[in-house]
C-alpha cells in the first residue's frame, strides 16, 4: 500500500513549535493550498491543511518559515481520533511531514516562485532533498537538447 502526499501552498499562520515531555521538538502548521479551478465569475478557493513536523524537521520549519511563506510539504496523510469536550468522537486529518522545502527563492518568499519548487539547502541533520544540485543551462547549450 502507498500513503504519500505532496502539497505546495502558503503558511496560514506562523508555525507553532512545542516540545514533548522527553524534549522532542514538534512543529504544527497549516498550509493554504489553492484549488486548481474556480467556477465562472468566482475566485479560486483554498483548502487549509494541517501539518506536523517532528525533530529537526520541526525546528527547521519553525526557524525558516512564517505566515505567508511558500512551502512544499512531502509526507504521509494520517488520521487522529479524539474526543471533544462534549464527549463526541472526532477525527482529524493531517500530513505527517517527512521533508519540507522552500517553495520559492529565499529572497522571494513573499512572491510566487519563478520555477517549480526546488529543494532548499537545509541545516545539517535535517531531512532534505538527497539528490544532486540543479543548475540553469546557458542559452547556447539549448542546441544539444533532444526537444
C-alpha positions as CSV (number, residue, x, y, z in Angstrom):
1,X,0.0,0.0,0.0
2,X,1.1,3.6,-0.6
3,X,0.4,6.6,1.5
4,X,2.3,9.6,0.0
5,X,1.3,13.2,-0.3
6,X,3.0,16.3,-1.5
7,X,1.4,19.8,-1.2
8,X,2.6,23.3,-2.0
9,X,1.0,26.4,-0.6
10,X,1.4,29.3,1.8
11,X,1.5,29.1,5.6
12,X,-1.8,30.3,7.0
13,X,-0.2,31.1,10.3
14,X,3.3,31.0,12.0
15,X,4.4,27.5,12.8
16,X,3.9,26.5,16.5
17,X,7.0,24.7,18.0
18,X,6.4,22.7,21.1
19,X,8.4,20.0,22.9
20,X,7.2,16.7,24.2
21,X,7.9,15.6,27.8
22,X,11.0,13.9,26.6
23,X,12.1,17.2,24.9
24,X,11.5,16.1,21.3
25,X,10.6,19.1,19.1
26,X,7.3,19.1,17.1
27,X,6.0,21.9,14.9
28,X,2.4,22.3,13.9
29,X,1.4,24.5,11.0
30,X,-1.4,25.0,8.4
31,X,-0.8,25.3,4.7
32,X,-3.4,27.1,2.5
33,X,-3.4,25.2,-0.9
34,X,-5.3,26.8,-3.8
35,X,-7.6,24.6,-5.7
36,X,-6.9,24.1,-9.5
37,X,-10.2,25.6,-10.7
38,X,-12.9,28.1,-9.9
39,X,-16.5,28.5,-11.1
40,X,-17.3,31.1,-13.6
41,X,-17.1,34.5,-12.1
42,X,-15.8,33.1,-8.8
43,X,-12.4,33.2,-7.1
44,X,-10.5,30.0,-6.5
45,X,-11.0,28.5,-3.1
46,X,-8.2,27.2,-0.9
47,X,-8.0,24.2,1.3
48,X,-6.4,24.6,4.7
49,X,-4.3,21.5,5.5
50,X,-2.9,20.8,9.0
51,X,0.7,19.5,9.0
52,X,3.1,18.2,11.7
53,X,6.9,18.0,11.5
54,X,9.0,16.3,14.2
55,X,12.6,16.7,15.5
56,X,15.0,18.6,13.2
57,X,12.2,19.0,10.6
58,X,10.0,20.7,13.1
59,X,12.9,23.0,14.2
60,X,13.6,23.8,10.5
61,X,10.0,24.8,9.8
62,X,9.8,26.9,12.9
63,X,13.1,28.7,12.2
64,X,12.8,29.4,8.5
65,X,9.1,29.8,7.7
66,X,6.4,32.2,8.9
67,X,2.9,33.1,7.9
68,X,2.7,33.7,4.1
69,X,5.8,31.7,3.3
70,X,5.6,29.5,0.2
71,X,6.2,25.9,1.4
72,X,6.3,22.4,-0.1
73,X,5.5,19.6,2.3
74,X,6.2,15.9,1.4
75,X,4.9,13.2,3.7
76,X,2.0,10.9,4.5
77,X,-1.6,11.5,5.4
78,X,-2.7,10.3,8.9
79,X,-5.9,10.4,10.9
80,X,-6.1,11.2,14.6
81,X,-9.1,10.2,16.7
82,X,-10.1,12.2,19.7
83,X,-13.0,13.1,22.0
84,X,-14.1,16.7,22.2
85,X,-15.2,18.4,25.5
86,X,-18.8,17.3,25.0
87,X,-17.8,13.7,24.7
88,X,-18.3,13.5,20.9
89,X,-15.8,11.3,19.0
90,X,-13.9,13.3,16.3
91,X,-11.4,12.5,13.6
92,X,-8.7,15.0,12.4
93,X,-6.6,14.5,9.3
94,X,-3.1,15.9,9.0
95,X,0.1,15.5,7.0
96,X,3.0,14.0,8.9
97,X,5.9,15.7,7.2
98,X,8.9,13.7,6.1
99,X,10.5,16.5,4.2
100,X,9.9,20.3,3.9
101,X,11.2,22.6,1.2
102,X,11.1,26.3,0.4
103,X,8.6,26.9,-2.4
104,X,10.5,29.8,-3.9
105,X,13.8,31.6,-3.7
106,X,14.8,32.8,-0.2
107,X,14.7,36.5,-1.4
108,X,11.2,36.0,-2.9
109,X,9.5,34.1,-0.1
110,X,6.6,36.6,-0.3
111,X,6.3,36.1,-4.1
112,X,5.2,33.3,-6.4
113,X,8.1,31.0,-7.3
114,X,10.0,31.7,-10.6
115,X,10.3,28.0,-11.3
116,X,8.8,24.8,-9.9
117,X,9.5,24.1,-6.2
118,X,13.2,23.5,-5.7
119,X,14.6,21.9,-2.6
120,X,16.4,24.3,-0.3
121,X,19.7,23.6,1.5
122,X,18.8,22.7,5.0
123,X,21.0,22.8,8.1
124,X,22.9,19.6,8.8
125,X,20.8,16.8,10.2
126,X,17.6,18.0,8.6
127,X,15.7,15.7,6.2
128,X,16.1,17.4,2.8
129,X,16.4,16.5,-0.9
130,X,19.2,14.0,-1.2
131,X,19.7,14.3,-4.9
132,X,22.2,16.4,-7.0
133,X,22.0,20.2,-7.2
134,X,20.5,21.6,-10.4
135,X,22.0,24.4,-12.4
136,X,20.5,26.6,-15.2
137,X,21.8,25.9,-18.7
138,X,23.2,28.7,-20.7
139,X,21.3,29.7,-23.8
140,X,24.0,28.3,-26.1
141,X,23.6,24.8,-24.5
142,X,20.0,24.6,-25.8
143,X,21.1,23.2,-29.2
144,X,22.2,19.9,-27.6
145,X,18.8,19.2,-26.0
146,X,16.7,16.5,-27.7
147,X,13.5,18.5,-27.7
